[in-house]
Amino acid sequence: MEKLTKTERIENIVKKLKTRKSKSVIYTILFVLVAFAFAYRFWAVSMENNFDVFNIIRNNEQNGVPSYVLDMQKTDGILYEPITIKNNRGFVSGARLPLFKSGQKIGDCKIVSVSHNIDLDTGMHIVKTSGCKNGLQYAEIKKNGFYVPVSALHGNAVYVLEDGIAVLREVIIENRDTQNALIKSGLNAGDIVVLSNIHDGEKVKIEK
């Protein structure tokens, strides 16, 4: 049998593909592939439509922004006012003078006297202590009232829940330290103060 050249083999293959039977097979295969591609696409779309995609914005609008809150009740609290002590003496400005009183605790020591006269050398008021170490100390200011974390403050206001909605309410701050603030007015017993990051008018879902 005579061996065909490469060109002759290609020509034979082309001739076979041009026959009606070969064309029918090829078209059938192409039709099946196209039909399968369309069917798969429709199936994928229907599956996507069945998924309940989580949308945090839509969820917050429907169910409320998850937030921690604080039920306002008057409590006995302590704020800590810094004062630098050297040889049992500290110096404070006139604005801070009302925060220091005789007998007030400063850690393990205490204040023995507070001068209402200005020291001519420093222009400050002298606070004398007993048993205090040199360095930065913190005087304890004890008072009963409404306390909120300073992180809940928005300037001179806090967010309060009204019918499940966060409403910004102005308050008067009597005193504060690095952790807490004592509210003089603007809050009432039973008010719910929002501690989490939130915006005015947002619905709130209380986290337990």
Secondary structure, 3 states (H helix, E strand, C coil): CCCCCHHHHHHHHHHHHCCHHHHHHHHHHHHHHHHHHHHHHHHHHHHHHHCCCCCHHHHHHHHCEEECEEECCCEEEEEEEEEEEECCEEEECCCCHHHCCCCCEECCEEEEEEEEEECCCCCCEEEEEECCCCEEEEEEEEEEEEEEEHHHCCCCEEEEEECCEEEEEECEEEEECCCEEEEEECCCCCCEEECCCCCCCCEEEECC
